[in-house]
Amino acid sequence: MVQKHLPAKLINGGIAGLVGVTCVFPIDLAKTRLQNQQGQAIYTGMYVDCLVKTIKSEGFFGMYRGAAVNLTLVTPEKAIKLAANDFFRQLLSQDGKELSLVREMLAGCGAGTCQVVVTSPMEMLKIQLQDAGRLAAHQQKALGQDGPAAATSHSPPGQPYKAGSTAASKRPSAFMIARDLLCTQGLAGLYKGLGATLLRDVPFSIIYFPLFANINKLGQANLDEKASFFHSFISGCIAGSVAAVAVTPLDVLKTRIQTLKKGLGEDTYNGIVDCARKVWIHEGPAAFMKGAGCRALVIAPLFGIAQGMYFIGIGEHIMEYFK
């Protein structure tokens, strides 16, 4: 039964991901830059200052650095996440009975585990592109320069993503970064931070999917009917924002670990424990919530749109059309 509907679920998840990312990507860029700030702050406030400075220094499309990677890979990522959750929910269901909370959490855990196959390399490439503008601004501020940034950023030992004036003047591309990682470290290079990604995405899914399912039930007249689009959208927004804020400390660790290039005087990290220790010692506990507001603003509409589109059933209509 699951296999029969799987293609439609994949289409729904893919369309939802594309629409959602297009709407909220600039805020996601601000989130990445705020989380990577150490020492001297380039950006203040939650995200408005970051976006304004990004537009001034990099132009309007600077807000969409790394969007191509996301738009390319978010389709399989969201499709896998939503379809896997449905698969595990059906697998864990017993004779059509409602799932217990524990089984709902197990289904979410399975979905979060499956999605990192795509999420980890997608985030790895996206973060380098999103953070490039912050690094250039950091270099200029550190040296008091008005012109192009000098060679002050650095890569952790063994990392191929090179720093220097060339890197500062030439915008990195996803292809260049992926090629360098594959040539020097193999496939493992693209999956740097896989443990941190799992540590973020599995708890997120454990929180998100049961919370969404239970909020969404409030909009169903009975178990055989779907909730309205608006109710599904609001349910996705609420569940997404709660889960996003809850796992923000883990997202900060993941972002820091996956950032290959560091600004002058910024810490490098050797694993999750080392990263958590240095953030706590050098920046204090508040640093673990950096970008929490931005993350909620990104995830809430992203998953609201995703669940709304998913419950409209566009994939089912497309499959029906081609029958």
C-alpha positions as CSV (number, residue, x, y, z in Angstrom):
1,M,0.0,0.0,0.0
2,V,2.9,2.4,0.8
3,Q,4.7,1.6,-2.4
4,K,1.5,2.5,-4.4
5,H,1.4,6.0,-3.1
6,L,5.2,6.6,-2.7
7,P,5.7,8.5,-6.0
8,A,2.9,10.9,-5.2
9,K,4.4,11.5,-1.8
10,L,7.8,12.2,-3.3
11,I,6.3,14.7,-5.7
12,N,4.4,16.4,-2.9
13,G,7.5,16.7,-0.8
14,G,9.6,17.9,-3.7
15,I,7.2,20.7,-4.8
16,A,6.7,21.8,-1.2
17,G,10.5,22.0,-0.6
18,L,11.0,24.1,-3.7
19,V,8.3,26.6,-2.8
20,G,9.4,26.8,0.8
21,V,13.1,27.4,0.1
22,T,12.4,30.1,-2.5
23,C,10.3,32.0,0.1
24,V,12.7,31.8,3.1
25,F,16.2,31.4,1.8
26,P,17.4,34.9,2.6
27,I,16.5,34.4,6.3
28,D,18.4,31.1,6.3
29,L,21.5,32.9,5.0
30,A,21.2,35.4,7.9
31,K,20.9,32.4,10.3
32,T,24.1,30.8,9.0
33,R,26.1,34.1,9.2
34,L,24.8,34.9,12.7
35,Q,25.7,31.4,14.0
36,N,29.2,31.6,12.6
37,Q,30.0,35.0,14.2
38,Q,32.7,34.9,16.7
39,G,34.4,37.8,18.5
40,Q,33.8,41.1,16.7
41,A,30.2,41.1,15.5
42,I,29.6,42.1,11.9
43,Y,25.9,41.8,12.2
44,T,23.6,42.9,15.1
45,G,20.0,42.1,15.9
46,M,18.2,39.0,14.7
47,Y,18.4,39.1,10.9
48,V,17.3,42.5,9.4
49,D,20.8,44.1,10.0
50,C,22.4,41.1,8.3
51,L,20.2,41.2,5.3
52,V,20.6,45.0,4.9
53,K,24.4,44.8,5.0
54,T,24.3,41.8,2.7
55,I,22.3,43.7,0.1
56,K,24.6,46.8,0.4
57,S,27.9,44.8,0.0
58,E,26.8,41.9,-2.3
59,G,23.7,43.2,-4.0
60,F,20.1,41.7,-3.9
61,F,21.2,38.3,-5.2
62,G,23.8,38.1,-2.4
63,M,20.9,37.0,-0.2
64,Y,20.5,33.9,-2.4
65,R,24.1,32.7,-2.2
66,G,23.9,28.9,-2.0
67,A,20.3,28.8,-3.1
68,A,21.1,26.8,-6.2
69,V,22.4,24.0,-4.0
70,N,19.3,24.1,-1.8
71,L,16.9,24.2,-4.8
72,T,18.6,21.3,-6.4
73,L,18.8,19.0,-3.4
74,V,15.8,20.2,-1.3
75,T,13.5,18.2,-3.6
76,P,14.9,14.8,-2.7
77,E,15.6,15.9,0.9
78,K,12.0,17.0,1.7
79,A,10.6,14.1,-0.4
80,I,12.6,11.6,1.6
81,K,11.7,13.2,4.9
82,L,8.0,13.4,4.4
83,A,7.7,10.0,2.6
84,A,9.9,8.2,5.1
85,N,7.7,9.5,8.0
86,D,4.6,8.2,6.3
87,F,6.3,4.9,5.6
88,F,7.4,4.4,9.2
89,R,4.0,5.5,10.5
90,Q,2.2,2.9,8.4
91,L,4.9,0.3,9.3
92,L,4.3,1.0,13.0
93,S,0.5,1.2,12.9
94,Q,-1.5,-1.7,14.2
95,D,-4.8,-2.6,12.5
96,G,-5.6,1.0,11.6
97,K,-5.4,2.2,15.2
98,E,-3.9,5.5,16.1
99,L,-0.2,5.5,16.8
100,S,0.9,6.0,20.4
101,L,3.2,8.9,21.1
102,V,6.2,6.6,21.4
103,R,5.5,5.1,17.9
104,E,5.0,8.5,16.4
105,M,8.4,9.5,17.8
106,L,10.0,6.4,16.4
107,A,8.5,7.2,13.0
108,G,10.0,10.7,13.2
109,C,13.4,9.2,14.2
110,G,13.4,7.0,11.1
111,A,12.5,10.0,8.9
112,G,15.3,12.1,10.4
113,T,17.8,9.4,9.9
114,C,16.9,8.7,6.3
115,Q,17.0,12.4,5.2
116,V,20.6,13.0,6.2
117,V,21.8,11.1,3.2
118,V,20.9,14.2,1.2
119,T,20.9,16.8,4.0
120,S,24.5,16.5,5.1
121,P,26.2,17.2,1.8
122,M,23.6,19.8,0.9
123,E,24.2,21.7,4.1
124,M,28.0,21.3,3.7
125,L,28.0,23.1,0.3
126,K,25.3,25.6,1.2
127,I,27.1,26.8,4.3
128,Q,30.4,27.6,2.5
129,L,28.5,29.7,-0.1
130,Q,26.3,31.5,2.5
131,D,29.2,32.3,4.8
132,A,31.6,33.7,2.1
133,G,30.2,37.2,2.3
134,R,30.5,37.3,6.1
135,L,34.2,36.2,5.9
136,A,35.0,39.0,3.4
137,A,33.3,41.5,5.8
138,H,35.1,40.0,8.8
139,Q,38.5,40.3,7.0
140,Q,37.9,44.0,6.1
141,K,36.7,44.8,9.6
142,A,39.7,43.0,11.2
143,L,42.2,44.8,9.1
144,G,40.4,48.1,8.8
145,Q,40.3,47.9,5.0
146,D,38.0,49.7,2.6
147,G,38.9,47.7,-0.4
148,P,39.0,43.9,-1.2
149,A,39.8,41.7,1.8
150,A,43.3,40.4,2.2
151,A,44.4,36.9,2.8
152,T,43.4,36.6,6.5
153,S,40.9,33.8,6.6
154,H,42.1,30.2,7.1
155,S,41.0,26.7,6.7
156,P,41.3,24.0,9.4
157,P,44.2,21.6,8.9
158,G,43.6,19.2,6.1
159,Q,40.8,21.2,4.5
160,P,41.0,21.8,0.7
161,Y,38.8,24.8,0.6
162,K,41.6,27.4,0.3
163,A,41.8,30.9,1.7
164,G,43.6,33.9,0.6
165,S,43.2,36.8,-1.8
166,T,42.2,34.6,-4.6
167,A,39.4,33.1,-2.5
168,A,38.3,36.5,-1.4
169,S,38.2,38.0,-4.9
170,K,36.6,34.9,-6.6
171,R,33.3,33.7,-5.4
172,P,33.4,30.0,-4.5
173,S,31.0,27.7,-6.4
174,A,29.3,24.6,-5.1
175,F,31.0,22.6,-7.9
176,M,34.5,23.9,-7.0
177,I,34.0,23.1,-3.3
178,A,32.6,19.6,-4.0
179,R,35.4,18.9,-6.5
180,D,38.1,19.9,-4.0
181,L,36.5,17.8,-1.2
182,L,36.1,14.7,-3.4
183,C,39.6,15.0,-4.8
184,T,41.3,15.4,-1.4
185,Q,39.1,13.5,1.0
186,G,36.8,11.4,-1.1
187,L,33.1,11.0,-0.4
188,A,33.8,11.4,3.3
189,G,34.7,15.1,2.7
190,L,31.1,15.9,1.6
191,Y,29.8,14.2,4.7
192,K,31.9,16.1,7.2
193,G,29.6,16.9,10.1
194,L,27.4,13.9,9.5
195,G,27.3,13.1,13.2
196,A,26.3,16.7,14.0
197,T,23.7,16.6,11.3
198,L,22.2,13.4,12.7
199,L,22.3,14.9,16.1
200,R,20.2,17.8,14.9
201,D,17.8,16.2,12.4
202,V,16.8,13.1,14.4
203,P,15.6,15.1,17.5
204,F,14.0,17.6,15.2
205,S,11.9,14.9,13.5
206,I,11.1,13.3,16.8
207,I,9.7,16.6,18.0
208,Y,8.2,17.8,14.8
209,F,6.2,14.9,13.3
210,P,4.3,13.8,16.5
211,L,3.6,17.5,17.4
212,F,2.3,18.2,13.8
213,A,0.2,15.1,13.7
214,N,-1.5,15.9,17.0
215,I,-2.1,19.6,16.2
216,N,-3.4,18.7,12.8
217,K,-5.9,16.2,14.3
218,L,-7.7,19.2,15.9
219,G,-8.7,20.3,12.4
220,Q,-10.2,16.9,11.4
221,A,-13.9,16.2,11.8
222,N,-13.0,12.5,11.9
223,L,-9.9,10.3,11.3
224,D,-11.0,9.6,7.6
225,E,-11.0,13.3,6.6
226,K,-8.1,15.6,5.9
227,A,-7.7,18.8,7.7
228,S,-8.1,22.0,5.7
229,F,-5.1,23.5,3.9
230,F,-5.1,26.5,6.3
231,H,-5.1,24.2,9.4
232,S,-2.4,22.0,7.9
233,F,-0.3,25.1,7.1
234,I,-0.7,26.5,10.7
235,S,0.0,23.1,12.2
236,G,3.2,22.8,10.2
237,C,4.2,26.4,11.2
238,I,3.7,25.8,14.9
239,A,5.3,22.3,15.0
240,G,8.2,23.5,12.8
241,S,9.0,26.6,14.9
242,V,8.9,24.7,18.2
243,A,11.1,21.9,16.9
244,A,13.5,24.4,15.2
245,V,14.1,26.4,18.4
246,A,14.4,23.3,20.5
247,V,17.4,22.0,18.4
248,T,19.1,25.3,17.7
249,P,22.1,24.5,20.0
250,L,22.7,21.4,17.9
251,D,22.3,23.5,14.7
252,V,24.9,25.9,15.9
253,L,27.4,23.1,16.5
254,K,26.6,21.6,13.1
255,T,27.1,24.9,11.3
256,R,30.4,25.6,13.1
257,I,31.7,22.1,12.4
258,Q,30.8,22.2,8.7
259,T,32.2,25.7,8.0
260,L,35.5,24.9,6.3
261,K,36.9,28.5,6.2
262,K,37.4,30.5,9.3
263,G,38.0,34.3,9.8
264,L,41.1,35.7,11.5
265,G,41.1,34.7,15.2
266,E,38.1,32.4,14.9
267,D,38.2,29.0,16.5
268,T,38.5,25.7,14.6
269,Y,36.9,22.5,15.9
270,N,37.7,18.9,16.1
271,G,34.4,17.2,16.5
272,I,31.1,17.8,18.4
273,V,32.5,17.7,21.9
274,D,35.4,20.0,21.1
275,C,33.1,22.5,19.4
276,A,30.6,22.5,22.3
277,R,33.4,23.1,24.8
278,K,35.0,26.0,22.9
279,V,31.7,27.7,22.2
280,W,30.8,27.4,25.9
281,I,34.2,28.7,27.2
282,H,34.8,31.5,24.6
283,E,31.2,32.7,23.9
284,G,29.1,31.5,26.8
285,P,25.8,29.6,26.9
286,A,23.9,32.2,25.0
287,A,25.9,31.4,21.9
288,F,24.1,28.1,21.6
289,M,20.9,30.0,20.7
290,K,22.4,32.1,18.0
291,G,20.1,32.3,15.1
292,A,17.2,30.8,17.0
293,G,14.8,33.5,15.8
294,C,15.9,33.2,12.2
295,R,15.7,29.5,12.4
296,A,12.1,29.6,13.6
297,L,11.3,32.1,10.9
298,V,12.8,29.8,8.3
299,I,11.4,26.5,9.5
300,A,7.9,27.6,10.4
301,P,6.8,28.7,6.8
302,L,9.0,26.0,5.2
303,F,7.2,23.2,7.0
304,G,3.8,25.0,6.9
305,I,4.1,25.2,3.1
306,A,5.4,21.7,3.0
307,Q,2.5,20.2,5.0
308,G,-0.1,22.4,3.2
309,M,1.1,21.3,-0.2
310,Y,1.4,17.7,1.0
311,F,-2.2,17.6,2.2
312,I,-3.6,19.3,-1.0
313,G,-2.2,16.2,-2.7
314,I,-0.7,17.7,-5.9
315,G,1.3,14.6,-6.4
316,E,-1.8,12.4,-6.4
317,H,-3.3,14.8,-9.1
318,I,-0.2,14.6,-11.2
319,M,-0.1,10.8,-11.0
320,E,-3.7,10.6,-11.8
321,Y,-3.2,12.8,-14.9
322,F,-0.5,10.6,-16.3
323,K,-2.4,7.3,-15.8
